[in-house]
């Protein structure tokens, strides 16, 4: 059985809480019952092994039970959340979805035939194995989204080894590799997953207080949002044991603030990509950006300053793009790194680097400095084409409280000239109400290339 090891653990867990959804607690016993229901229902609906099934849902008891039943039946699952509502028709077409399971706000399911044939050469390979599949989409901020096909059996293998039981918040999304990792880590360790109706600082802190959440997995940008919102002051967060961050580069200034505010919490950097899954990680310390990556089934190496990963859980390939693997099976992440023994420091996407008259500028270095200045809520740095230097450095800045824009820009530039090399100082600074964030609470960073100014896609989970 594909999920046999999970069902055994669910039986052991019995009446223990599995999922908190809309302030109601659902036990592992109830989850087992719903999985059995869906196994029968799928048979009645004619859903056969290899069927491409679109699961439009978020974390909920019915969504989790249905996903597990689809895995057990050997289906290819395409999870989609409301965060990608406008892209759903495109995603369903690319995935060639055959049936959609649409869950409403009351967790009721509507089954809709989609009419696509569910055909692709990678699907054929997966069906020959007799394995369930998982299709996830990249953010697609550089243009067309990439559809990533995983062999679900390979993806689940790492969860067969029991780990630690922690009450965990489901902040990361149901259709994102990091959200999937959170889900199966909890299920495989008979833990309680606390879901959210909204992902605001107050909603997150309220859930931590009410359900004694021990693990908070979030993006680096959300940590900064939590800090300057001061929501942490309004709730009892003493149950927290771990804050796990990933999805994008963490600024040292933000990490320092977080470590100071939560001295009794272990702050852990996570790393993975949609293409290879989430690696096990160990930060050097809570206030350190150096992290050890790997674990069973993963190998890492650095080539020309860029991290590469070889993984047992690597995707089978893209449904709509060429293979990104080297001939010897390594995935090129596109992330620039430094290496110190077994530890890496991740500096961000290679495509983010701004070439200013031959000088290379790392946006995160400039962001890290600006973030330390008074009244700065958030900052994103990017390049813009320039006829003289090739590119110039630009910054969008949001403020904690209102301030005269001209005076604010002047003081930021003055501070930058005093502490940064001249070519790193932003030529253009825009004071904005809010920094653009993706549906996954990551900065949307524009970059400039020969074709003009576009957004830089991030695959890091």
N, C-alpha and C positions, 0 to 999 in steps of 0.2 A: 504494500500500500504506500502511495506517495506521501501521505500524511500520517502514516501509522504511528510513527514515534510521537507525533503531536497528540494524537487521540489517546495514546497510553498516558501521557502526562496530564491531559485534561481529565481523564478518569481518576487519576491520583488526586488531582486538585479538588474534585467534587464541588462542594458548595462555596469554595473560595471565590472572591470577586475576580472576574476576567476583564470586564469592560464597564467603565462608568460612562453613560451616555445620557445627556440631558438630565443630569442629576438623579438618574436611576442606575442601580448597580445590577449587573447581569453576571451570573455565576458561570463557572466552567461547565457545570451540569447542563445549564440552559443552552450553552453554546453547542455542546454535543448533540442535544435534541434538535437544534435548528440545522446542524450539518446533516443529520440523518433525514430530516424533512426535505432538504434541498437535494439530497442524493436521489430520493424517490421522485421529487418534482422534475428534476432535470431529465430523468428517464421518461416520464410522462410527456414532457415537452419535446421529446425527440432530439435532445442535445447530446450528440455523440462525441466520442473521443476525437480530438483535433478540431472541434468547432471553434471558430474565432468569436469570442464572446466579449462584448463591450460592457463593462461594469461601471455605470455612472453613479457614483456614490462618494461618500466620505467615510471616515471611521464611524461605524455604528455596529451594533450586534448582528444585524441581518447582513450587512455588507461583508463582515468578517466571516460569518458562517457560509455565505454564498461563495465567497472567494475560495475558501477551503474545500467546499464541495466541488467547485469547478476544477481545482487542482487535482483532487482525487479522481475525477472523471477523465482527466487527461486533456482538458480544454486549453485553448490559448486565450489568455485573459488580457484585456486592454482596459485597465482602470483609468477613469477620467473623472475629474472633480469640477466643481463650479468655477474654479480658478481659471480654467481653460475653456470656458463656455463658448467664446467666439471662435475658437479653433476646433471645436468638436467635429463639425462636418468634415473638415480637412483631415483630422486625425483618423476618423472612422473610415474615410476613403483610403487613406494610405495603408491602414491596417487591414483593409478589406473585411470589415466586420460582418458577421452573418446574423448574430442575434444580439440585441441590447437588453440589459437588465437595468432598469432605471429606478432608483430608490428615491421616494419623495421624503419630505420633511418628517413624516410620521413613520418612516422606515418600511413603508409598503412598497412592493416591487411590481413594476409593470414590465412584461416581456414583449419586446417589439422585434419583428423580423426586419432585417436591414437590406437584404437583397444583394449584397456583395458576395462574390464566390468564395472568399477565404483562401485565395490561392497565392502562393509565393514559393519559390524554390527552397527558401530557408524553412518554411512551414513543412514542406515535403520531408526535409531531413529530420525535423523534429518529430513528425508523425511516424517516421520509420523507427525512431527510438522508442515510440510509445510514451513519450513524456509530455507533461503539461508545459505550457509556455507562458511567458510574460512579456508584453509589449509596453515599453515606456518611451516617452517622447522627451527629447532635449528641449530646452527653452526656445530654441529657434530664433533668438534675438538677432542673429546675423542674416536671417532670411528664412528659408524653408526649414521646418523642424525635422529632426532626424528621428526615425522610428527604430528603436533598439529592441532586438529580440533576445530574450534569455531563455535558456533551458531551466525550467523551474526546479527540476530535481537537483541540478548542480547548484543552483542558488540556495536551496534549502539545506544542503549538506552541512554547512558550517554551524547550523543551529542544532544539530544532533548532539553536540557536546554541551552538557548542562553548564550554565554560568550562574550569575547571581540574580536573586529575586528582589526587584525594586519596583515600587509604585512609580510609574513613568507617565509623563505628559505627552500626548499625541499632538505635538505642535507641527511637526513636519508633515507634508501632505500625503494623502493616500495614493496618489499617482506619481510619487517621487521615490527614487531608490532609497533615500534616507528614511522616508516615512515607512516604506516596506521593511527596512531593516529594523526600525523601532518596533513595528508590529510583531515580527517573527521572533525578535529577541524576547519580547514580553511573553508571547505565547509559549515559546519553548522552555521558559523558566517559570511557568505557572504564575506569572506576575499580573498585576492589575494595570490596565491601560486607561488613563483618564483622558477623555476626549474633550474637545472645545467646540463651542458654537461660533465663537469669534476669536481672532488671534491678536487681541490688543494687549498692552501691558497690564491693564487692570484685570481683564478676563483671565489672563495667565496667572497672575498673582492670587486672584480670588480662588482659582482652582487648586493652586498649591496649598493655600491655607486650609481650604475645606476638606481636601482629600489626602492631606499629609504627603504630597508628592515628594519623592526622593530624587528623581532624575528629571532634569529639564534639558531636552535636546533642542537647540535653536540655532538660527543663523547668527553670525557675528554682528550683522546690522541690527538684529532685534535686541541683542544685548545692549548695544549703544542706545537704542530707543527706550529700553527698560530703564537705563541709568538716568537719562535726562528727563524722562517723564516723572521720575521719583515715585513710581507706583510701588516700588519695593518698601517704601516707608509706611504705606497704608495697610499692609497685610503682614501676617505672621508667616514668615518663610523659613522658620527654624527647622522644618522637616527636611529641607534640601540637603542632599549629600553630594550630588554631582551636577555641574552645569557642563553640558557637552556642546561645543560649538563647531560649526563647519560651514559648508556651502560656499564660502568665499574667504578671502584673506582677513584675518583679524588684525586690527591695528594694535600696536604695543600700548599706546595711550589708553585705548578702551580696555584692553586686558588688565592693565595696571589698576584702573578704576574698579573693575569688576572684582579683582582679587582683594582689593582693599575693602570693598563693601561687603564681601562674603568670605571672611577669613577662615571660616570653618567648613567651607565647601571646596571640594576638589574640582578644579576647572580643567576640563579635558578637551583637547583638540581632536576632532574626528576628521577622517579623510576617506574619500572614495569618489568614484565617478559612476555615472549611470551605465557606462559600458562594462565596468569590471566589478561593480559592487563596492561595499564598504569594508575597508581594511580594519583590523584590530590596531589600536593605537595606544601610545603611552606618552603623555607630555613629560618633559623633564621636570617641570614644576608648574604650579597653578598660574604663575606669572611669566612663564616662559613660552615663547613661540616655537621652540624646538620640540619636535615630536618624533617618536620611534614608530615606524609603520611596518606592517607585515602580518604575521600570523599564519596559521596553517592554510595552505592553498594559495599563498601570495608570495611573489618575489618582486623586489624593487631594484632599479638601477638608475643612474643619471648619465645621460648622453648629451653632450654640448649644453650642460646646465639645465636640461629639461628632464623631469621625472618620467620614467617609463615603468609600467607594471605588467607582470605576467600573472594571470590568475586562473585557477581552476573554474571559478565562477564567471569568467569573462563571457560577454555576450556572444551569440552565434554570429551576429552581424547586424548591419543596418538593412531595413527593408527598402530604403530609398536613397542609399548613398554607397559609395565604394568602401571597401574594408579599410579601417584605420590602423590595422596591425602591421608590424614589421614582418619580414619573411620568417623570422624565428619566433613569432607569436607574442611580441611585446606591444602593449598599447601605449602610444605616445600621448601623454596627458595634456601637453601644452603648458604645464605649470613649471615656472622657473623655481629652482630650489638651490639652496646651499646644503652641503653635507658636512657633518661633523661626527665621524665614526658611524654609529648606528642611527644617529638623529638627523632629521631634515628640518630646514626652515623654508617654508613655502612663501614665495614672494609674489605670487599672482601669475596671471596669464601672460605668456610671451607676446601675445597680440596686443596687450595693453601698453607695452613699452612705447614711449614717445621719443622720436628722434628729432632733436632740436639742433640743427646745424652740425650734425655728426655726434652730438652728445646724447647719451641714452638717459632718459628720465623715467624712473619708476613711479607711477601714480600713487602707489601706497605710501611711499616715503614722504611725498608732499602732503598727502591726506593726513598721515600720522602727525606731522607737525601742526598743520592748521587745526586739527582736532583738539590740540592742547590749549588753544587760545580761548579767551573768555567768550562766553555767550554763543559758542558754536555747538549746534545740535548735531549736524551731520554734514559731511562734505564728500563730494565725488570729483575726482580729477581725471581729465581726458585731454587728448590732443586735437588740434584743429589745424587744417592746412594753412600754410603761409608761403608766399612767393619768395621770401628772402631766406628764411631759416628752414624751410621745408615744413615744419610744424611749430606751433606754439603750445604752451601749456595753458589749459583753461580749468576753471573750477566752478562748480555749482555748490553753493553753501546755504544751508538752512540754519535759522537762529533759534535759540531757546526762547528769547523774548524780543519784541520789536526794537529796532535800532535804526538810526538814519543810515540808509544804504551807502551813500557816498563816504561817510565817516567810517563805516564798517569796512568797506573795501580798502580804504586808505590804510587803516591800521593793520589789516591782514597783509597787504603788500609790504608795508614797512617792516613788519615782524619777519616776513619771509626773506626779505633782502638782508636782514641782520643775521639770519640763521641758516639760510640755504644758499647754494651756489647760484649765480645769476640766471643761468639757463633753466633752473628748476622753479623759478618764481613765476606764478601764474600771470600771464599777460592780461587775460580776461577773467574777471570774477563776477559771477551772477548770484545775486541774493534771491533765493527762491523760497516759496512757502514750504515745499516739501521736496525732498530728493526722490527721484523716480526709483521705485522698487518693483521688482518682479513679483509674480504671484507667490514666489517662494521666499519672500522677504530678503532678497539680495539686491544690492545696488545694480542698477542698469547703467553700465559705463559705456559711453560712446568712445569710439576710437576712429582714427583717420587712416585710410590707406589710399592706394592709387585711385580707387573708384569713388572716393569721397568719404564723408563721415557716416559711419554706421555704428550699430551697437556690437559690443564684443560678447560673444556667447561664452558662458562658463559651464563646463561640464562637471566641475567639482561638486560633490554632494555634501 
